[in-house]
Amino acid sequence: MINIDLALVICAEGNDRDRAAAALLRCKLNPICCSNLREARTLLNQEHFCVVLCADLLSDGDYRAVLKEVRKTDKDAHVVVLSETAECESYVPAPEDDAFDYLSCPTNLPC
């Protein structure tokens, strides 16, 4: 069963991560943050998340690797890719790879 108030943020520490976590709190979600795919894999095996926000590039992988991990552990979580570029064409494959959506960073997510 999915914990409907947990959200995973996979992003290096910094403004983007802080903004994503703050936006999730405003949406009444409880963010859990990590910095890389290895940490995310551990968290995905421990908890069930309703949404996963991940940076397009991580120190040990990318959003496609995150999608694979989510599919293996929690198929109901929606994955949103946090893009460092504003070019939609760069992330057209993201929804085709089962990502729910993508957002340009820095983000100021509305709720």
HUGIKA-V819268 format. One line per field, one symbol per residue. ss: DSSP state (H for helix, E for strand, C for the rest). psi: psi as a letter, one per 20 degrees, with the letter a starting at -180 (. if undefined). Layout:
# HUGIKA-V819268
ss=???
psi=???
This chain:
# HUGIKA-V819268
ss=CCEEEEEEEECCCCHHHHHHHHHHHHCCCEEEEECCHHHHHHHHHHCCEEEEEEECEECCEEHHHHHHHHHHHCCCCEEEEEECCCCHHHHHHHHHCCCCEEEECCCCCCC
psi=ppoijpppooqqqagggggggghhghjkqoqpqrirhggggghhihrpqhqopqqhprhkaahhhggggghhhniipppppopiqjohhhjhhghhjjqgaqqqqqqmpq.
